[in-house]
Amino acid sequence: MERLWSPWRSTYIQSFASSDGDDRCVFCEALEDTDDDQRFLVKRHDQCYAILNLYPYNSGHLLIVSNRHVPTLHELDDTIYSEMMLMIRRWSHVIQQAMHPHGFNIGLNIGRTAGAGIDMHIHWHIVPRWRGDVNFMPVIGDTKVISEDMRETMIKFRETYEKLYS
């Protein structure tokens, strides 16, 4: 089996574990902040929110984040879980309408061993995919090509959500 390494990922993961024991949570900080544009927080819902991933796998990589700081599914009450599932369905529809991807990866990683970079605050990933979106740049050039400015994506997602669900 061949293996591809992405050393940038470990730097990203380690950036959330400060050496002075600070237990900060970027998701809680985003929720508490009032400047949604600065945080790329696309929309707040009652029990969760949609935010662009600052280290996206692809353009339009969106996270659905629980308002409650818990690491596992069984710690979410049914109301939160239900709204998160509804928002995954809605936001994948929004992304489909706004960006026209050929497919999606939708999922979550529970625990650091399972690949969660931020393992203490549950969040779902919605990653739009296009035919041919995997190329040589991450392997050869240690560079991921993101084809759209995140602010443009955020605005496009907000406008599409309002058109579809208001």
C-alpha positions as CSV (number, residue, x, y, z in Angstrom):
1,M,0.0,0.0,0.0
2,E,1.3,3.5,-0.9
3,R,1.1,6.2,1.6
4,L,0.9,10.0,1.1
5,W,2.1,12.2,3.9
6,S,0.7,15.6,4.7
7,P,3.0,17.1,7.3
8,W,1.1,20.4,7.3
9,R,-1.7,18.5,9.0
10,S,0.3,17.8,12.2
11,T,1.3,21.5,12.4
12,Y,-2.4,22.4,12.2
13,I,-3.4,19.9,14.8
14,Q,-0.7,21.0,17.2
15,S,-1.7,24.6,16.9
16,F,-4.7,23.8,19.1
17,A,-2.7,22.3,21.9
18,S,-0.8,25.1,23.5
19,S,2.2,24.4,25.6
20,D,1.0,26.5,28.5
21,G,-2.1,24.2,29.1
22,D,-4.5,26.6,27.6
23,D,-7.7,24.7,26.8
24,R,-9.0,27.1,24.3
25,C,-11.5,25.9,21.8
26,V,-11.6,27.7,18.4
27,F,-15.3,26.6,17.9
28,C,-16.4,28.0,21.3
29,E,-14.4,31.2,20.5
30,A,-16.1,31.6,17.2
31,L,-19.5,31.1,18.8
32,E,-18.8,33.7,21.5
33,D,-17.3,36.2,19.0
34,T,-19.7,38.8,17.5
35,D,-17.6,39.3,14.3
36,D,-18.9,36.4,12.1
37,D,-17.2,37.7,9.0
38,Q,-13.8,37.7,10.7
39,R,-14.4,34.1,11.8
40,F,-15.9,33.0,8.5
41,L,-19.0,32.0,10.5
42,V,-21.6,31.7,7.7
43,K,-24.8,31.3,9.7
44,R,-25.9,30.7,13.3
45,H,-28.8,28.4,14.0
46,D,-30.5,27.6,17.3
47,Q,-28.4,24.6,18.3
48,C,-25.4,24.7,15.9
49,Y,-23.7,26.9,13.3
50,A,-22.1,26.7,9.9
51,I,-18.6,27.9,9.5
52,L,-16.0,27.6,6.7
53,N,-13.0,25.5,7.5
54,L,-9.9,27.7,7.8
55,Y,-7.8,24.8,6.5
56,P,-10.1,23.4,3.8
57,Y,-9.6,20.2,1.8
58,N,-11.5,21.9,-1.0
59,S,-13.1,25.2,-1.8
60,G,-16.4,25.4,0.0
61,H,-15.4,23.0,2.9
62,L,-18.0,23.8,5.5
63,L,-18.3,22.6,9.1
64,I,-21.6,22.2,11.0
65,V,-20.6,22.8,14.7
66,S,-22.6,22.1,17.8
67,N,-23.2,25.1,20.0
68,R,-22.5,22.7,22.9
69,H,-18.9,21.9,23.7
70,V,-18.9,18.1,23.7
71,P,-16.6,15.5,22.0
72,T,-19.0,12.7,21.2
73,L,-22.4,12.1,19.6
74,H,-23.9,10.5,22.6
75,E,-23.4,13.7,24.6
76,L,-25.6,15.6,22.3
77,D,-29.3,15.7,23.2
78,D,-31.8,14.8,20.5
79,T,-32.7,18.4,19.8
80,I,-29.1,19.4,19.0
81,Y,-28.5,16.2,17.0
82,S,-31.7,16.6,15.0
83,E,-30.9,20.2,14.1
84,M,-27.3,19.3,13.1
85,M,-28.6,16.5,10.7
86,L,-31.1,19.0,9.2
87,M,-28.4,21.5,8.7
88,I,-26.1,19.0,7.1
89,R,-28.9,18.3,4.6
90,R,-29.7,22.0,4.0
91,W,-26.1,23.1,3.7
92,S,-25.1,20.3,1.3
93,H,-28.1,21.5,-0.8
94,V,-26.8,25.1,-0.5
95,I,-23.3,24.1,-1.6
96,Q,-24.8,22.1,-4.5
97,Q,-26.8,25.1,-5.7
98,A,-23.9,27.6,-5.1
99,M,-20.9,25.6,-6.4
100,H,-22.3,22.7,-8.4
101,P,-19.9,20.0,-7.1
102,H,-20.0,16.5,-8.6
103,G,-20.2,14.9,-5.1
104,F,-19.6,15.3,-1.4
105,N,-17.6,13.8,1.4
106,I,-19.8,14.3,4.6
107,G,-18.6,13.0,7.9
108,L,-17.1,13.5,11.3
109,N,-14.0,12.3,13.1
110,I,-14.5,11.4,16.8
111,G,-11.3,11.4,18.8
112,R,-7.8,12.4,17.8
113,T,-7.0,8.8,16.9
114,A,-9.8,8.9,14.3
115,G,-8.4,12.0,12.7
116,A,-10.1,14.8,14.6
117,G,-7.9,17.9,14.6
118,I,-10.2,19.5,17.2
119,D,-11.3,16.5,19.1
120,M,-13.2,18.0,22.1
121,H,-15.9,19.8,20.2
122,I,-18.0,17.7,17.8
123,H,-18.4,19.0,14.2
124,W,-19.4,17.6,10.9
125,H,-17.5,18.2,7.7
126,I,-19.2,18.9,4.3
127,V,-16.6,18.8,1.6
128,P,-17.7,19.5,-2.0
129,R,-15.9,17.3,-4.6
130,W,-15.3,17.7,-8.3
131,R,-14.0,15.2,-10.8
132,G,-10.2,15.8,-11.0
133,D,-10.0,17.9,-7.8
134,V,-7.2,15.7,-6.5
135,N,-4.0,16.6,-8.2
136,F,-0.2,16.6,-7.7
137,M,0.1,20.0,-5.9
138,P,-0.2,18.7,-2.3
139,V,2.2,15.9,-3.0
140,I,4.9,17.6,-5.1
141,G,4.5,21.2,-4.1
142,D,3.3,20.8,-0.5
143,T,0.5,23.2,-1.6
144,K,-3.3,22.8,-1.7
145,V,-5.0,24.9,-4.3
146,I,-8.2,26.5,-3.2
147,S,-9.8,28.1,-6.2
148,E,-12.1,30.7,-4.5
149,D,-11.6,33.4,-2.0
150,M,-13.2,32.3,1.4
151,R,-15.0,35.6,1.7
152,E,-16.6,35.2,-1.7
153,T,-17.6,31.6,-0.7
154,M,-19.1,32.8,2.6
155,I,-21.1,35.5,0.9
156,K,-22.3,33.1,-1.8
157,F,-23.3,30.5,0.8
158,R,-25.2,33.1,2.8
159,E,-27.1,34.4,-0.2
160,T,-27.9,30.9,-1.4
161,Y,-29.1,29.8,2.0
162,E,-31.4,32.9,2.3
163,K,-32.8,32.2,-1.2
164,L,-33.6,28.6,-0.4
165,Y,-34.6,28.6,3.2
166,S,-36.0,32.1,4.1
